[in-house]
Amino acid sequence: MADAVLTLRPPLIDGDKSIAQVTHDVCAPMEARPSGLWWLALAASSSLLLLGALAIGYQIAVGVGTWGLNRTIGWAFDITNFVFWIGIGHAGTLISAVLFLFRQRWRTSVNRAAEAMTIFAVMCAGIFPIIHTGRPWFAYWLFPYPNTRGSLWVNFRSPLVWDCFAISTYFTVSAMFWFIGLLPDLATIRDRATAKWRRRLAGILSLGWNGSYRGWQRYEVVYLLLAGLGTPLVISVHTIVSWDFATSVLPGWHATLFPPYFVAGAIFSGMSMVLTLMIIARKLMRLEDYITLRHIDRMAKLVILTSCIVGLSYATEFFIALYSGSSYEQFVFLNRAMGPMFWAYWTMVSCNLLIPQLLWFRRIRAYVPAVFVISIFVNIGMWFERFVIIVTSLSRDFLPSNWFHYAPTRIEIATLMGSFGLFFTLFLLFCRFVPVIAVAEVKGVLKYGISHEEGDS
Amino acid sequence: MSKRLFVGVFENEQDTLAAVRASRQRGFKIVDVYAPYAVHGLEEAMGLAPSRLPWIVFALGLLGAGLKVWFEFWTTAIDWPVNVGGKPFNSLPAFIPVTFEVMVLFAAVGAVLSFFFVCRLFPGKRTLLPVIGVTDDRFALVLEETDSRFEPTEVQKMFETLHAIHVEEQITAEPE
């Protein structure tokens, strides 16, 4: 028997919890009054949100002249923020769908929050193309619908139309995936609720779920199907986002490398945002037994992996520029590293490539504050990556007479801050009203690593 | 017609699985098993047929993709052909991304809606729990009396030897 014990993997959940304890640990904070810290955080994030709302209102009322764009640089802050937020969303789908298909059962502790992060990030991302249309009240023109202008249809050859379909499908599927996962937990909330309004609300939302195994059997099938659909979907979404650039002829954008480069970058940035949020959430909500150091360790390893893929892409871009023999390509990359915006390039390289290498050390992965700081650096670095790709390529294209520089205006910066406000406001509300841990899924892995009889697959 | 049901309540999944296997061995009719999470191996133990949902989803995905290719072709090449950069009106390769997205959308929405339909889940549905706690930490096995050979005391004894924490008899007035 002794060697059987030795071959057991470490448990996924600490504290040797009983099933009822899991329900209690996750649901009790939602039923108690929110802490002062939560109110403080909500006040801060909703102030940012208000600032962003004012900035958006102002730029819609006054017009697109409130941005720092010019004839050369017609795309800068909006598209940078859009790609940044969409990328963040991708880690949620990676955790919920890809890791599910790979049977990585540690995902159960973090998938609920990561999926919520996906939905909120896609909402933040959606703001930017809509305001970038200049006349956001006509944003529905992006969809093909019978109209009185012909009907004049959208151009299905345009990557921007592909994007519109990709993002709206992605949002719909992520939201449904999240809701399906939430269904059994809503039933749990309903059945333990003492407050009448909570019971009624959870009763309506849980659709009469009663834990019947005939239901569970189909639930598992639907979950697997959604994971199977979500995996190629997430790859297609960021591939299409990269095509927004790659299908143009601009040096620095026109590269076949873009789809895998962008997908890896998206997962990289998203995984570090998951780490940022989870490290805060486990501390604030005392979830250390559920989101253990082993979870942080695994996510940190995914950060190194994707950091290396992103680094390889940076190197490949330079190599291909050299190897192509195209002087325009070569100039763009030299200009990125040594031109007027060299500081943005080197911020990107140090945050995305150099600093994450610290995570190779087990001691750093086990020291939560260090992981937290590194994850913040990666967030900053990945924002700069999009900024560098977009602005440096546009600002110096083929003709020197076209060259111009770009600096964001205060309105643009306020809009970016507003998107952070929206993201954190939604996340704080989520922490308060929705179980942050997938209760029903964690119950299924409690025995993982404790006994051989089940769970240890 | 009223039904006579026997509910055995268990504390963990091993006991539940053992009880399900024992009930099937003795030929009792299992109405359903209720559990707070998806217990692995229960599907085989209960002898449930595999779900047919994947086929529905496959068909819906194909339908979505087919409709979208037709729509893109019709709008771009037939209804109002517009010359964009000299590209052919029927630019099939450029139609692939949107076709893929619409296929995923049809398949995913179809999967969720058919799941709700097959399980009869809808907002405002009255929840029927066999016993309190099956959404928290209790597992319940519900057996139905089918004929006169059904011996309630035998069921009671079987449940007790398999560590049931509680056994109760329920008479339903309406068939479910």
Interface residues (C-beta under 8 A of the other chain):
Chain A: S18 I19 A20 T23 P144 G150 S151 L152 W153 N155 F156 R157 S158 P159 V161 W162 F165 A166 T169 T172 V173 M176 F177 I180 L183 P184 A187 T188 R190 D191 R192 G203 I204 L205 S206 L207 G208 W209 N210 G211 S212 Y213 R214 G215 W216 Q217 R218 Y219 E220 V221 V222 L225 L226 L229 G230 P232 L233 S236 I240 W243 A440 E441 K443 G444 E453 E454 S457
Chain B: N12 E13 Q14 D32 V33 Y34 A35 P36 Y37 A38 V39 H40 G41 L42 E43 M46 L48 S51 L53 P54 V57 F71 E72 T75 T76 D79 W80 V82 V84 K87 S91 A94 F95 P97 V98 F100 E101 V102 V104 L105 A107 A108 V109 A111 V112 F115 F116 V118 C119 R120 L121 F122 P123 G124 K125 R126 T127 L128 L129 P130 I132 G133 V134 T135 D136 D137
